[in-house]
Amino acid sequence: MPIKPPENLCFHDNKLAWTPNPLADGYNVHFGNATDGQPPEYIASVLAEDGACFDMLSANDSRIITQPELLRVDAWVNGIEKTAFSHKSDFASEIRTAKSGEILFRDDFTSLDTDYWLPRFPYWTDPINNEAQTYVPGQLSIQDDGLHIDARRVDETNIVSGMISGDVNRSYLYGLFKAEITLPEDQVGLWPAFWLLNEKYVGKRPEIDIMEAVGGKIYQTYHWWNPSQNRIDQPVPQILEAGYYEFALLWEPGALTWYVDSVPVQSLRGPFVSDQRMYPLFNLAVGGNWPGAPLPSFESAKMIVHSFEVSKI
């Protein structure tokens, strides 16, 4: 008799986890889409007594790390598989459900809404993080395809770029945050980002990085400070080329799920997830502690924000 498939698959720190099924003796992990009547490829088995978690690095298979959305899990009893494959469509349904929520704010950047966006940080004076650029409003422009954020070298020692910060008085607690972005070609020192910051930068001082691009990789990170005031970082890198993508974050009480082009790429759950109001930011940084200094040959780079939307869940 079939039993209920594994539920609530999520990815974090190179591990695939799911809700245990009390009727299962264990689980099989597979990889790939069923094509030509052939089932996905068997990868590994996990005994129920060992938990409901699979270390993706243990398979020593780069496909699993770069394409985790193709992982499948089913449950077995007495050595016989008893469920159809369960997979990340569980999270895909979450984002589809969230998309039907009330839109709280949307901007297609046909003009720059200065009632909502600031061309600077609301509280900080740039540059921060030892970055090389200075943010100036003149590096923002509206074109047919959206908001262009341009970084350029002015002279041997000066670089200018652009950023926008959402209205802190119209911040959000939970929701689905989405942006369509064209990333620049990777260059040493470039650091484009789409992120959320705590309204007053107090308490846990949380920061949710929906997208940061450094060194040809995309990072999706949650930062917070624990009660001992130690900063905790949870980054998950993946390799993406320059080009057009939709980046999204589903922020729920106690849970964060990141998406690229509507495909969930990692999930983080726990009491440390922010319950403080946050506002969005977009910027194209150059240099800094993380990406390092730009090369002397650096001349210019461009990040395009085609749209931004936040909706209720």
Helices and strands as residue ranges (DSSP letters): E 7-12, E 15-19, E 26-31, E 41-47, G 48-50, E 53-55, G 56-59, H 62-66, G 68-70, E 71-77, E 80-81, H 89-99, E 103-107, E 117-118, E 133-135, G 137-139, E 140-143, E 146-153, E 159-161, E 163-166, G 168-170, E 175-183, E 190-198, E 207-214, E 217-225, E 231-239, E 243-252, E 255-260, E 263-269, E 278-286, E 300-311
